Amino acid sequence: MALPNKPKGELKAVRDPEFVEREVDILIVGGGMAACCAAFDVKI
């Protein structure tokens, strides 16, 4: 039997978030099977 998720409340907003800029050839967003297959296809 799975335990129910308990809400932890809202996170406080960050006033000045840190930005990191990078120059990339390929950007894969996500971690599912589609992202895995996309990374494999790009490598070949």
Residue pairs with C-beta under 8 A, 6 or more apart in sequence:
26 42
28 35
28 38
28 39
28 42
29 35
